[in-house]
Amino acid sequence: MSHKPKRPRRTPCAAARSPRNRKPRPLVRTVRVTTRPTKRLLQAVAPFGLALTRRERTRRVSQHTAIAMRYLLRACRSSTGIIAITGPSGSGKSMLLRTLARLLQALRPRVRCTVVRSIAPLAQSHRTLADAMPGSLPIALATLAKCGLADAVLLPRRLCELSDGERARFTIARALVCGTGPLVIDEFASVLDRITARVLCISLATSMRRQRRLLIVATAHHDVLAWLSPDLIVTCHRNQFHIKGELHDRRSSRSAAPRTRCAA
């Protein structure tokens, strides 16, 4: 009579018991959007475990932005200098810049606040660089020289023939001639090489301080801060704003805002 040996009981291997091999549970996170979700959009976000809900478009500002905006408005009410808003992409720089420009225009309606978007398309692109520049010819050439555009090769070119960096510098030069109030520039020096950006920063900062005008820029490049030497630096990170520096009042030698660092 023969006895068959018992087969050893199979135990699951360590790899099978590891949590890496377990099937992950679907995590659903609700994201509120302002448009009606289409079928293509739902198929695109389905692998990420997202659920979309529609919300109405409102102009409500978060509490963190409101605190930082109140501080900046108090500093910019009767001040001159340079304010730099920096931070990574998506941190809220452009939103803070647009809201600040709108409130500055409402606060001082007699003084025009010029807003420059470096990547925006130019109007009347068929005109040449010399003809599209407003003001008298000596002032126009002097302003173009500040932005590095007073070149005999560039003057007869049409605006549509300029590169992105040359268009960005032209919009800044035109804003210097047209406006006399605060100058607000979004995506400052983002399409320029670093040598051209350094020359533009030094020339623009010198010109704005000499004219006693307020300059507000938003940029993601930290090297611009060393070239501009701003009086007030606003760092945006995850909907938080850290403000450091001071602005000087036009009417008195005392600062309009104390040197501090606040997290809004």
Secondary structure, DSSP 8 states (H G I E B T S, - for coil): -------------HHHHSTTSS------EEEEESS---HHHHHHHGGGTEEEEE--------HHHHHHHHHHHHHHTTEEEEEEEE-STTSSHHHHHHHHHHHHHHH-TTS--EEEETTS--SSTTSBHHHHS-S-HHHHHHHHHHTT---TTTTTSBGGGS-HHHHHHHHHHHHHHH--S-EEEESTTSSS-HHHHHHHHHHHHHHHHHTT-EEEEEES-THHHHHH--SEEEEEETTEEEEEE--EESSSSSBSS-SEEEE-
